[in-house]
């Protein structure tokens, strides 16, 4: 599966505990990453500054579903289900 252009769900729904340029403490679940532009594209995509956690995320129908809305819902559910 390929990423849907302009989706950005993986840059919003999950929490990220590692530093992100512009967000030294990472981000909370549901918080929009500062590196997500107004078209919902990552400003760091393909750059060495992109965090390892972002590089490791691979799109999959199980988490991305069939639409951006479904991806936000699924990723949000996974975030809640795995929260400590």
PyMOL Python script that loads the backbone (N, CA, C, O; Angstrom):
from pymol import cmd

cmd.read_pdbstr("""\
ATOM      1  N   UNK A   1       0.835  -1.177   0.000  1.00  0.00           N
ATOM      2  CA  UNK A   1       0.000   0.000   0.000  1.00  0.00           C
ATOM      3  C   UNK A   1       0.881   1.242   0.000  1.00  0.00           C
ATOM      4  O   UNK A   1       1.928   1.267   0.647  1.00  0.00           O
ATOM      5  N   UNK A   2       0.465   2.254  -0.713  1.00  0.00           N
ATOM      6  CA  UNK A   2       1.158   3.541  -0.744  1.00  0.00           C
ATOM      7  C   UNK A   2       0.411   4.544   0.130  1.00  0.00           C
ATOM      8  O   UNK A   2      -0.802   4.437   0.310  1.00  0.00           O
ATOM      9  N   UNK A   3       1.135   5.510   0.668  1.00  0.00           N
ATOM     10  CA  UNK A   3       0.488   6.578   1.431  1.00  0.00           C
ATOM     11  C   UNK A   3      -0.470   7.344   0.526  1.00  0.00           C
ATOM     12  O   UNK A   3      -0.204   7.552  -0.658  1.00  0.00           O
ATOM     13  N   UNK A   4      -1.601   7.762   1.119  1.00  0.00           N
ATOM     14  CA  UNK A   4      -2.526   8.632   0.393  1.00  0.00           C
ATOM     15  C   UNK A   4      -1.973  10.054   0.478  1.00  0.00           C
ATOM     16  O   UNK A   4      -1.701  10.557   1.568  1.00  0.00           O
ATOM     17  N   UNK A   5      -1.814  10.683  -0.652  1.00  0.00           N
ATOM     18  CA  UNK A   5      -1.316  12.058  -0.676  1.00  0.00           C
ATOM     19  C   UNK A   5      -2.253  12.956   0.121  1.00  0.00           C
ATOM     20  O   UNK A   5      -3.471  12.915  -0.052  1.00  0.00           O
ATOM     21  N   UNK A   6      -1.670  13.765   0.994  1.00  0.00           N
ATOM     22  CA  UNK A   6      -2.453  14.715   1.758  1.00  0.00           C
ATOM     23  C   UNK A   6      -3.277  14.102   2.872  1.00  0.00           C
ATOM     24  O   UNK A   6      -4.238  14.724   3.326  1.00  0.00           O
ATOM     25  N   UNK A   7      -2.939  12.909   3.328  1.00  0.00           N
ATOM     26  CA  UNK A   7      -3.686  12.270   4.405  1.00  0.00           C
ATOM     27  C   UNK A   7      -3.229  12.825   5.752  1.00  0.00           C
ATOM     28  O   UNK A   7      -4.012  13.478   6.440  1.00  0.00           O
ATOM     29  N   UNK A   8      -2.001  12.583   6.133  1.00  0.00           N
ATOM     30  CA  UNK A   8      -1.444  13.118   7.368  1.00  0.00           C
ATOM     31  C   UNK A   8      -1.954  12.493   8.650  1.00  0.00           C
ATOM     32  O   UNK A   8      -1.612  12.964   9.735  1.00  0.00           O
ATOM     33  N   UNK A   9      -2.765  11.442   8.562  1.00  0.00           N
ATOM     34  CA  UNK A   9      -3.327  10.835   9.779  1.00  0.00           C
ATOM     35  C   UNK A   9      -2.240  10.351  10.728  1.00  0.00           C
ATOM     36  O   UNK A   9      -2.378  10.490  11.943  1.00  0.00           O
ATOM     37  N   UNK A  10      -1.163   9.787  10.195  1.00  0.00           N
ATOM     38  CA  UNK A  10      -0.083   9.278  11.048  1.00  0.00           C
ATOM     39  C   UNK A  10       0.726  10.410  11.674  1.00  0.00           C
ATOM     40  O   UNK A  10       1.552  10.165  12.553  1.00  0.00           O
ATOM     41  N   UNK A  11       0.499  11.649  11.231  1.00  0.00           N
ATOM     42  CA  UNK A  11       1.168  12.825  11.790  1.00  0.00           C
ATOM     43  C   UNK A  11       0.265  13.551  12.783  1.00  0.00           C
ATOM     44  O   UNK A  11       0.641  14.584  13.337  1.00  0.00           O
ATOM     45  N   UNK A  12      -0.932  13.000  13.002  1.00  0.00           N
ATOM     46  CA  UNK A  12      -1.895  13.618  13.909  1.00  0.00           C
ATOM     47  C   UNK A  12      -2.321  12.641  15.008  1.00  0.00           C
ATOM     48  O   UNK A  12      -2.195  12.952  16.192  1.00  0.00           O
ATOM     49  N   UNK A  13      -2.817  11.483  14.633  1.00  0.00           N
ATOM     50  CA  UNK A  13      -3.458  10.563  15.586  1.00  0.00           C
ATOM     51  C   UNK A  13      -2.526   9.991  16.654  1.00  0.00           C
ATOM     52  O   UNK A  13      -2.875  10.050  17.833  1.00  0.00           O
ATOM     53  N   UNK A  14      -1.372   9.444  16.309  1.00  0.00           N
ATOM     54  CA  UNK A  14      -0.545   8.814  17.354  1.00  0.00           C
ATOM     55  C   UNK A  14       0.296   9.824  18.128  1.00  0.00           C
ATOM     56  O   UNK A  14       0.613  10.909  17.640  1.00  0.00           O
ATOM     57  N   UNK A  15       0.644   9.431  19.346  1.00  0.00           N
ATOM     58  CA  UNK A  15       1.625  10.207  20.107  1.00  0.00           C
ATOM     59  C   UNK A  15       3.005   9.830  19.584  1.00  0.00           C
ATOM     60  O   UNK A  15       3.216   8.722  19.089  1.00  0.00           O
ATOM     61  N   UNK A  16       3.928  10.754  19.701  1.00  0.00           N
ATOM     62  CA  UNK A  16       5.323  10.497  19.323  1.00  0.00           C
ATOM     63  C   UNK A  16       6.170  10.980  20.487  1.00  0.00           C
ATOM     64  O   UNK A  16       6.160  12.167  20.811  1.00  0.00           O
ATOM     65  N   UNK A  17       6.901  10.071  21.118  1.00  0.00           N
ATOM     66  CA  UNK A  17       7.677  10.430  22.307  1.00  0.00           C
ATOM     67  C   UNK A  17       9.076  10.933  21.976  1.00  0.00           C
ATOM     68  O   UNK A  17       9.726  11.541  22.826  1.00  0.00           O
ATOM     69  N   UNK A  18       9.546  10.694  20.772  1.00  0.00           N
ATOM     70  CA  UNK A  18      10.884  11.152  20.403  1.00  0.00           C
ATOM     71  C   UNK A  18      10.820  12.588  19.872  1.00  0.00           C
ATOM     72  O   UNK A  18       9.776  13.029  19.393  1.00  0.00           O
ATOM     73  N   UNK A  19      11.936  13.313  19.958  1.00  0.00           N
ATOM     74  CA  UNK A  19      11.960  14.689  19.466  1.00  0.00           C
ATOM     75  C   UNK A  19      11.671  14.762  17.964  1.00  0.00           C
ATOM     76  O   UNK A  19      12.054  13.885  17.190  1.00  0.00           O
ATOM     77  N   UNK A  20      10.991  15.823  17.592  1.00  0.00           N
ATOM     78  CA  UNK A  20      10.699  16.151  16.201  1.00  0.00           C
ATOM     79  C   UNK A  20      11.220  17.577  16.032  1.00  0.00           C
ATOM     80  O   UNK A  20      11.024  18.394  16.931  1.00  0.00           O
ATOM     81  N   UNK A  21      11.872  17.909  14.927  1.00  0.00           N
ATOM     82  CA  UNK A  21      12.285  19.301  14.752  1.00  0.00           C
ATOM     83  C   UNK A  21      11.093  20.241  14.960  1.00  0.00           C
ATOM     84  O   UNK A  21      10.065  20.121  14.293  1.00  0.00           O
ATOM     85  N   UNK A  22      11.251  21.167  15.889  1.00  0.00           N
ATOM     86  CA  UNK A  22      10.164  22.084  16.224  1.00  0.00           C
ATOM     87  C   UNK A  22       9.291  21.591  17.368  1.00  0.00           C
ATOM     88  O   UNK A  22       8.472  22.346  17.892  1.00  0.00           O
ATOM     89  N   UNK A  23       9.459  20.327  17.760  1.00  0.00           N
ATOM     90  CA  UNK A  23       8.713  19.727  18.872  1.00  0.00           C
ATOM     91  C   UNK A  23       9.694  18.868  19.672  1.00  0.00           C
ATOM     92  O   UNK A  23       9.674  17.643  19.554  1.00  0.00           O
ATOM     93  N   UNK A  24      10.547  19.489  20.480  1.00  0.00           N
ATOM     94  CA  UNK A  24      11.613  18.749  21.167  1.00  0.00           C
ATOM     95  C   UNK A  24      11.127  17.669  22.128  1.00  0.00           C
ATOM     96  O   UNK A  24      11.877  16.748  22.452  1.00  0.00           O
ATOM     97  N   UNK A  25       9.893  17.769  22.582  1.00  0.00           N
ATOM     98  CA  UNK A  25       9.337  16.761  23.496  1.00  0.00           C
ATOM     99  C   UNK A  25       8.398  15.788  22.786  1.00  0.00           C
ATOM    100  O   UNK A  25       7.645  15.065  23.439  1.00  0.00           O
ATOM    101  N   UNK A  26       8.437  15.768  21.477  1.00  0.00           N
ATOM    102  CA  UNK A  26       7.516  14.927  20.716  1.00  0.00           C
ATOM    103  C   UNK A  26       6.146  15.568  20.665  1.00  0.00           C
ATOM    104  O   UNK A  26       6.022  16.788  20.765  1.00  0.00           O
ATOM    105  N   UNK A  27       5.106  14.744  20.507  1.00  0.00           N
ATOM    106  CA  UNK A  27       3.750  15.284  20.428  1.00  0.00           C
ATOM    107  C   UNK A  27       2.752  14.331  21.062  1.00  0.00           C
ATOM    108  O   UNK A  27       2.970  13.121  21.123  1.00  0.00           O
ATOM    109  N   UNK A  28       1.673  14.897  21.523  1.00  0.00           N
ATOM    110  CA  UNK A  28       0.602  14.105  22.124  1.00  0.00           C
ATOM    111  C   UNK A  28      -0.300  13.511  21.038  1.00  0.00           C
ATOM    112  O   UNK A  28      -0.358  14.018  19.918  1.00  0.00           O
ATOM    113  N   UNK A  29      -0.991  12.446  21.385  1.00  0.00           N
ATOM    114  CA  UNK A  29      -1.972  11.854  20.473  1.00  0.00           C
ATOM    115  C   UNK A  29      -3.029  12.894  20.128  1.00  0.00           C
ATOM    116  O   UNK A  29      -3.528  13.598  21.007  1.00  0.00           O
ATOM    117  N   UNK A  30      -3.364  12.985  18.861  1.00  0.00           N
ATOM    118  CA  UNK A  30      -4.370  13.931  18.403  1.00  0.00           C
ATOM    119  C   UNK A  30      -3.822  15.317  18.116  1.00  0.00           C
ATOM    120  O   UNK A  30      -4.528  16.162  17.565  1.00  0.00           O
ATOM    121  N   UNK A  31      -2.579  15.557  18.481  1.00  0.00           N
ATOM    122  CA  UNK A  31      -1.940  16.852  18.215  1.00  0.00           C
ATOM    123  C   UNK A  31      -1.313  16.814  16.822  1.00  0.00           C
ATOM    124  O   UNK A  31      -0.664  15.837  16.448  1.00  0.00           O
ATOM    125  N   UNK A  32      -1.513  17.864  16.079  1.00  0.00           N
ATOM    126  CA  UNK A  32      -0.953  17.962  14.729  1.00  0.00           C
ATOM    127  C   UNK A  32       0.552  18.233  14.819  1.00  0.00           C
ATOM    128  O   UNK A  32       0.978  19.130  15.547  1.00  0.00           O
ATOM    129  N   UNK A  33       1.345  17.473  14.092  1.00  0.00           N
ATOM    130  CA  UNK A  33       2.789  17.699  14.049  1.00  0.00           C
ATOM    131  C   UNK A  33       3.065  19.043  13.368  1.00  0.00           C
ATOM    132  O   UNK A  33       2.429  19.379  12.368  1.00  0.00           O
ATOM    133  N   UNK A  34       4.016  19.809  13.914  1.00  0.00           N
ATOM    134  CA  UNK A  34       4.342  21.114  13.326  1.00  0.00           C
ATOM    135  C   UNK A  34       4.966  20.974  11.943  1.00  0.00           C
ATOM    136  O   UNK A  34       5.014  21.945  11.187  1.00  0.00           O
ATOM    137  N   UNK A  35       5.442  19.790  11.606  1.00  0.00           N
ATOM    138  CA  UNK A  35       6.057  19.569  10.300  1.00  0.00           C
ATOM    139  C   UNK A  35       5.036  19.212   9.209  1.00  0.00           C
ATOM    140  O   UNK A  35       5.405  19.019   8.050  1.00  0.00           O
ATOM    141  N   UNK A  36       3.779  19.128   9.578  1.00  0.00           N
ATOM    142  CA  UNK A  36       2.715  18.837   8.613  1.00  0.00           C
ATOM    143  C   UNK A  36       2.261  20.165   8.015  1.00  0.00           C
ATOM    144  O   UNK A  36       1.806  21.050   8.740  1.00  0.00           O
ATOM    145  N   UNK A  37       2.382  20.307   6.698  1.00  0.00           N
ATOM    146  CA  UNK A  37       2.037  21.589   6.074  1.00  0.00           C
ATOM    147  C   UNK A  37       0.519  21.726   5.877  1.00  0.00           C
ATOM    148  O   UNK A  37      -0.244  20.834   6.249  1.00  0.00           O
ATOM    149  N   UNK A  38       0.100  22.829   5.302  1.00  0.00           N
ATOM    150  CA  UNK A  38      -1.325  23.114   5.135  1.00  0.00           C
ATOM    151  C   UNK A  38      -2.031  22.160   4.174  1.00  0.00           C
ATOM    152  O   UNK A  38      -3.260  22.097   4.152  1.00  0.00           O
ATOM    153  N   UNK A  39      -1.262  21.423   3.384  1.00  0.00           N
ATOM    154  CA  UNK A  39      -1.848  20.413   2.486  1.00  0.00           C
ATOM    155  C   UNK A  39      -1.750  19.010   3.081  1.00  0.00           C
ATOM    156  O   UNK A  39      -2.068  18.024   2.416  1.00  0.00           O
ATOM    157  N   UNK A  40      -1.310  18.927   4.334  1.00  0.00           N
ATOM    158  CA  UNK A  40      -1.126  17.665   5.055  1.00  0.00           C
ATOM    159  C   UNK A  40      -0.017  16.801   4.468  1.00  0.00           C
ATOM    160  O   UNK A  40      -0.135  15.578   4.403  1.00  0.00           O
ATOM    161  N   UNK A  41       1.057  17.449   4.042  1.00  0.00           N
ATOM    162  CA  UNK A  41       2.264  16.772   3.590  1.00  0.00           C
ATOM    163  C   UNK A  41       3.371  17.062   4.597  1.00  0.00           C
ATOM    164  O   UNK A  41       3.442  18.160   5.151  1.00  0.00           O
ATOM    165  N   UNK A  42       4.233  16.079   4.833  1.00  0.00           N
ATOM    166  CA  UNK A  42       5.340  16.227   5.778  1.00  0.00           C
ATOM    167  C   UNK A  42       6.449  17.084   5.162  1.00  0.00           C
ATOM    168  O   UNK A  42       6.926  16.810   4.060  1.00  0.00           O
ATOM    169  N   UNK A  43       6.843  18.112   5.887  1.00  0.00           N
ATOM    170  CA  UNK A  43       7.939  18.982   5.423  1.00  0.00           C
ATOM    171  C   UNK A  43       9.298  18.297   5.520  1.00  0.00           C
ATOM    172  O   UNK A  43      10.262  18.736   4.893  1.00  0.00           O
ATOM    173  N   UNK A  44       9.378  17.218   6.306  1.00  0.00           N
ATOM    174  CA  UNK A  44      10.650  16.517   6.507  1.00  0.00           C
ATOM    175  C   UNK A  44      10.791  15.263   5.651  1.00  0.00           C
ATOM    176  O   UNK A  44      11.833  14.608   5.675  1.00  0.00           O
ATOM    177  N   UNK A  45       9.758  14.928   4.901  1.00  0.00           N
ATOM    178  CA  UNK A  45       9.792  13.690   4.119  1.00  0.00           C
ATOM    179  C   UNK A  45      11.021  13.672   3.219  1.00  0.00           C
ATOM    180  O   UNK A  45      11.262  14.605   2.452  1.00  0.00           O
ATOM    181  N   UNK A  46      11.794  12.590   3.326  1.00  0.00           N
ATOM    182  CA  UNK A  46      12.997  12.425   2.510  1.00  0.00           C
ATOM    183  C   UNK A  46      14.225  13.135   3.048  1.00  0.00           C
ATOM    184  O   UNK A  46      15.296  13.047   2.448  1.00  0.00           O
ATOM    185  N   UNK A  47      14.094  13.840   4.170  1.00  0.00           N
ATOM    186  CA  UNK A  47      15.231  14.554   4.748  1.00  0.00           C
ATOM    187  C   UNK A  47      15.821  13.777   5.917  1.00  0.00           C
ATOM    188  O   UNK A  47      15.103  13.031   6.582  1.00  0.00           O
ATOM    189  N   UNK A  48      17.110  13.937   6.177  1.00  0.00           N
ATOM    190  CA  UNK A  48      17.740  13.202   7.280  1.00  0.00           C
ATOM    191  C   UNK A  48      17.205  13.606   8.661  1.00  0.00           C
ATOM    192  O   UNK A  48      17.365  12.854   9.622  1.00  0.00           O
ATOM    193  N   UNK A  49      16.577  14.774   8.773  1.00  0.00           N
ATOM    194  CA  UNK A  49      16.026  15.228  10.053  1.00  0.00           C
ATOM    195  C   UNK A  49      14.735  14.506  10.433  1.00  0.00           C
ATOM    196  O   UNK A  49      14.271  14.626  11.567  1.00  0.00           O
ATOM    197  N   UNK A  50      14.165  13.775   9.517  1.00  0.00           N
ATOM    198  CA  UNK A  50      12.910  13.068   9.793  1.00  0.00           C
ATOM    199  C   UNK A  50      13.167  12.016  10.879  1.00  0.00           C
ATOM    200  O   UNK A  50      14.085  11.205  10.753  1.00  0.00           O
ATOM    201  N   UNK A  51      12.352  12.032  11.951  1.00  0.00           N
ATOM    202  CA  UNK A  51      12.562  11.103  13.067  1.00  0.00           C
ATOM    203  C   UNK A  51      12.470   9.631  12.642  1.00  0.00           C
ATOM    204  O   UNK A  51      11.736   9.281  11.717  1.00  0.00           O
ATOM    205  N   UNK A  52      13.221   8.791  13.328  1.00  0.00           N
ATOM    206  CA  UNK A  52      13.247   7.355  13.034  1.00  0.00           C
ATOM    207  C   UNK A  52      11.851   6.730  13.147  1.00  0.00           C
ATOM    208  O   UNK A  52      11.493   5.855  12.360  1.00  0.00           O
ATOM    209  N   UNK A  53      11.070   7.185  14.130  1.00  0.00           N
ATOM    210  CA  UNK A  53       9.728   6.627  14.299  1.00  0.00           C
ATOM    211  C   UNK A  53       8.872   6.890  13.050  1.00  0.00           C
ATOM    212  O   UNK A  53       8.052   6.058  12.663  1.00  0.00           O
ATOM    213  N   UNK A  54       9.072   8.031  12.442  1.00  0.00           N
ATOM    214  CA  UNK A  54       8.325   8.362  11.218  1.00  0.00           C
ATOM    215  C   UNK A  54       8.826   7.534  10.034  1.00  0.00           C
ATOM    216  O   UNK A  54       8.042   7.069   9.207  1.00  0.00           O
ATOM    217  N   UNK A  55      10.129   7.363   9.971  1.00  0.00           N
ATOM    218  CA  UNK A  55      10.707   6.534   8.904  1.00  0.00           C
ATOM    219  C   UNK A  55      10.219   5.096   8.997  1.00  0.00           C
ATOM    220  O   UNK A  55      10.017   4.433   7.980  1.00  0.00           O
ATOM    221  N   UNK A  56      10.033   4.618  10.223  1.00  0.00           N
ATOM    222  CA  UNK A  56       9.632   3.235  10.441  1.00  0.00           C
ATOM    223  C   UNK A  56       8.167   2.951  10.185  1.00  0.00           C
ATOM    224  O   UNK A  56       7.781   1.793  10.026  1.00  0.00           O
ATOM    225  N   UNK A  57       7.337   3.994  10.141  1.00  0.00           N
ATOM    226  CA  UNK A  57       5.908   3.778   9.913  1.00  0.00           C
ATOM    227  C   UNK A  57       5.672   3.457   8.454  1.00  0.00           C
ATOM    228  O   UNK A  57       6.072   4.214   7.570  1.00  0.00           O
ATOM    229  N   UNK A  58       5.023   2.337   8.203  1.00  0.00           N
ATOM    230  CA  UNK A  58       4.709   1.920   6.835  1.00  0.00           C
ATOM    231  C   UNK A  58       3.191   1.848   6.685  1.00  0.00           C
ATOM    232  O   UNK A  58       2.516   1.285   7.547  1.00  0.00           O
ATOM    233  N   UNK A  59       2.650   2.402   5.616  1.00  0.00           N
ATOM    234  CA  UNK A  59       1.204   2.344   5.421  1.00  0.00           C
ATOM    235  C   UNK A  59       0.727   0.904   5.251  1.00  0.00           C
ATOM    236  O   UNK A  59       1.373   0.084   4.598  1.00  0.00           O
ATOM    237  N   UNK A  60      -0.408   0.630   5.851  1.00  0.00           N
ATOM    238  CA  UNK A  60      -0.998  -0.700   5.782  1.00  0.00           C
ATOM    239  C   UNK A  60      -2.512  -0.537   5.880  1.00  0.00           C
ATOM    240  O   UNK A  60      -2.992   0.312   6.630  1.00  0.00           O
ATOM    241  N   UNK A  61      -3.255  -1.323   5.148  1.00  0.00           N
ATOM    242  CA  UNK A  61      -4.711  -1.218   5.165  1.00  0.00           C
ATOM    243  C   UNK A  61      -5.284  -1.397   6.563  1.00  0.00           C
ATOM    244  O   UNK A  61      -6.340  -0.844   6.873  1.00  0.00           O
ATOM    245  N   UNK A  62      -4.597  -2.168   7.418  1.00  0.00           N
ATOM    246  CA  UNK A  62      -5.086  -2.403   8.776  1.00  0.00           C
ATOM    247  C   UNK A  62      -5.091  -1.129   9.626  1.00  0.00           C
ATOM    248  O   UNK A  62      -5.904  -1.002  10.542  1.00  0.00           O
ATOM    249  N   UNK A  63      -4.202  -0.196   9.332  1.00  0.00           N
ATOM    250  CA  UNK A  63      -4.160   1.048  10.104  1.00  0.00           C
ATOM    251  C   UNK A  63      -4.571   2.271   9.284  1.00  0.00           C
ATOM    252  O   UNK A  63      -4.949   3.296   9.851  1.00  0.00           O
ATOM    253  N   UNK A  64      -4.502   2.173   7.981  1.00  0.00           N
ATOM    254  CA  UNK A  64      -4.833   3.315   7.128  1.00  0.00           C
ATOM    255  C   UNK A  64      -6.269   3.257   6.597  1.00  0.00           C
ATOM    256  O   UNK A  64      -6.833   4.278   6.202  1.00  0.00           O
ATOM    257  N   UNK A  65      -6.844   2.076   6.589  1.00  0.00           N
ATOM    258  CA  UNK A  65      -8.216   1.943   6.114  1.00  0.00           C
ATOM    259  C   UNK A  65      -8.388   2.414   4.683  1.00  0.00           C
ATOM    260  O   UNK A  65      -7.447   2.400   3.889  1.00  0.00           O
ATOM    261  N   UNK A  66      -9.590   2.826   4.371  1.00  0.00           N
ATOM    262  CA  UNK A  66      -9.905   3.226   3.003  1.00  0.00           C
ATOM    263  C   UNK A  66     -10.007   4.716   2.782  1.00  0.00           C
ATOM    264  O   UNK A  66     -10.267   5.163   1.665  1.00  0.00           O
ATOM    265  N   UNK A  67      -9.801   5.511   3.859  1.00  0.00           N
ATOM    266  CA  UNK A  67      -9.890   6.966   3.737  1.00  0.00           C
ATOM    267  C   UNK A  67      -9.098   7.617   4.864  1.00  0.00           C
ATOM    268  O   UNK A  67      -8.691   6.954   5.818  1.00  0.00           O
ATOM    269  N   UNK A  68      -8.889   8.913   4.743  1.00  0.00           N
ATOM    270  CA  UNK A  68      -8.194   9.664   5.789  1.00  0.00           C
ATOM    271  C   UNK A  68      -8.969   9.577   7.103  1.00  0.00           C
ATOM    272  O   UNK A  68      -8.380   9.378   8.166  1.00  0.00           O
ATOM    273  N   UNK A  69     -10.279   9.726   7.026  1.00  0.00           N
ATOM    274  CA  UNK A  69     -11.127   9.674   8.221  1.00  0.00           C
ATOM    275  C   UNK A  69     -11.009   8.322   8.910  1.00  0.00           C
ATOM    276  O   UNK A  69     -10.924   8.242  10.136  1.00  0.00           O
ATOM    277  N   UNK A  70     -11.004   7.260   8.110  1.00  0.00           N
ATOM    278  CA  UNK A  70     -10.867   5.926   8.694  1.00  0.00           C
ATOM    279  C   UNK A  70      -9.481   5.751   9.309  1.00  0.00           C
ATOM    280  O   UNK A  70      -9.348   5.145  10.373  1.00  0.00           O
ATOM    281  N   UNK A  71      -8.454   6.274   8.655  1.00  0.00           N
ATOM    282  CA  UNK A  71      -7.094   6.194   9.196  1.00  0.00           C
ATOM    283  C   UNK A  71      -7.006   6.919  10.530  1.00  0.00           C
ATOM    284  O   UNK A  71      -6.403   6.400  11.470  1.00  0.00           O
ATOM    285  N   UNK A  72      -7.589   8.099  10.634  1.00  0.00           N
ATOM    286  CA  UNK A  72      -7.584   8.828  11.897  1.00  0.00           C
ATOM    287  C   UNK A  72      -8.289   8.027  12.991  1.00  0.00           C
ATOM    288  O   UNK A  72      -7.817   7.973  14.127  1.00  0.00           O
ATOM    289  N   UNK A  73      -9.406   7.413  12.651  1.00  0.00           N
ATOM    290  CA  UNK A  73     -10.158   6.603  13.608  1.00  0.00           C
ATOM    291  C   UNK A  73      -9.359   5.373  14.045  1.00  0.00           C
ATOM    292  O   UNK A  73      -9.261   5.088  15.238  1.00  0.00           O
ATOM    293  N   UNK A  74      -8.785   4.641  13.075  1.00  0.00           N
ATOM    294  CA  UNK A  74      -8.029   3.427  13.379  1.00  0.00           C
ATOM    295  C   UNK A  74      -6.767   3.735  14.175  1.00  0.00           C
ATOM    296  O   UNK A  74      -6.473   3.059  15.161  1.00  0.00           O
ATOM    297  N   UNK A  75      -6.028   4.743  13.757  1.00  0.00           N
ATOM    298  CA  UNK A  75      -4.800   5.107  14.472  1.00  0.00           C
ATOM    299  C   UNK A  75      -5.124   5.631  15.871  1.00  0.00           C
ATOM    300  O   UNK A  75      -4.384   5.368  16.818  1.00  0.00           O
ATOM    301  N   UNK A  76      -6.217   6.364  16.003  1.00  0.00           N
ATOM    302  CA  UNK A  76      -6.649   6.822  17.312  1.00  0.00           C
ATOM    303  C   UNK A  76      -7.013   5.658  18.223  1.00  0.00           C
ATOM    304  O   UNK A  76      -6.672   5.655  19.406  1.00  0.00           O
ATOM    305  N   UNK A  77      -7.698   4.681  17.673  1.00  0.00           N
ATOM    306  CA  UNK A  77      -8.063   3.487  18.447  1.00  0.00           C
ATOM    307  C   UNK A  77      -6.811   2.719  18.871  1.00  0.00           C
ATOM    308  O   UNK A  77      -6.709   2.284  20.018  1.00  0.00           O
ATOM    309  N   UNK A  78      -5.857   2.549  17.949  1.00  0.00           N
ATOM    310  CA  UNK A  78      -4.603   1.854  18.285  1.00  0.00           C
ATOM    311  C   UNK A  78      -3.839   2.607  19.368  1.00  0.00           C
ATOM    312  O   UNK A  78      -3.265   1.989  20.266  1.00  0.00           O
ATOM    313  N   UNK A  79      -3.826   3.912  19.293  1.00  0.00           N
ATOM    314  CA  UNK A  79      -3.160   4.741  20.302  1.00  0.00           C
ATOM    315  C   UNK A  79      -3.790   4.480  21.675  1.00  0.00           C
ATOM    316  O   UNK A  79      -3.074   4.260  22.652  1.00  0.00           O
ATOM    317  N   UNK A  80      -5.102   4.501  21.753  1.00  0.00           N
ATOM    318  CA  UNK A  80      -5.794   4.265  23.021  1.00  0.00           C
ATOM    319  C   UNK A  80      -5.575   2.843  23.514  1.00  0.00           C
ATOM    320  O   UNK A  80      -5.363   2.622  24.707  1.00  0.00           O
ATOM    321  N   UNK A  81      -5.625   1.885  22.606  1.00  0.00           N
ATOM    322  CA  UNK A  81      -5.496   0.473  22.992  1.00  0.00           C
ATOM    323  C   UNK A  81      -4.106   0.129  23.510  1.00  0.00           C
ATOM    324  O   UNK A  81      -3.945  -0.823  24.273  1.00  0.00           O
ATOM    325  N   UNK A  82      -3.101   0.898  23.099  1.00  0.00           N
ATOM    326  CA  UNK A  82      -1.729   0.594  23.502  1.00  0.00           C
ATOM    327  C   UNK A  82      -1.188   1.573  24.537  1.00  0.00           C
ATOM    328  O   UNK A  82      -0.032   1.461  24.945  1.00  0.00           O
ATOM    329  N   UNK A  83      -2.006   2.529  24.967  1.00  0.00           N
ATOM    330  CA  UNK A  83      -1.564   3.508  25.981  1.00  0.00           C
ATOM    331  C   UNK A  83      -1.363   2.810  27.315  1.00  0.00           C
ATOM    332  O   UNK A  83      -2.089   1.882  27.672  1.00  0.00           O
ATOM    333  N   UNK A  84      -0.383   3.271  28.022  1.00  0.00           N
ATOM    334  CA  UNK A  84      -0.078   2.679  29.328  1.00  0.00           C
ATOM    335  C   UNK A  84      -0.707   3.511  30.428  1.00  0.00           C
ATOM    336  O   UNK A  84      -0.569   3.183  31.606  1.00  0.00           O
TER     337      UNK A  84
END
""", "prot")
cmd.dss("prot")
cmd.show_as("cartoon", "prot")
cmd.util.cbc("prot")
cmd.orient("prot")
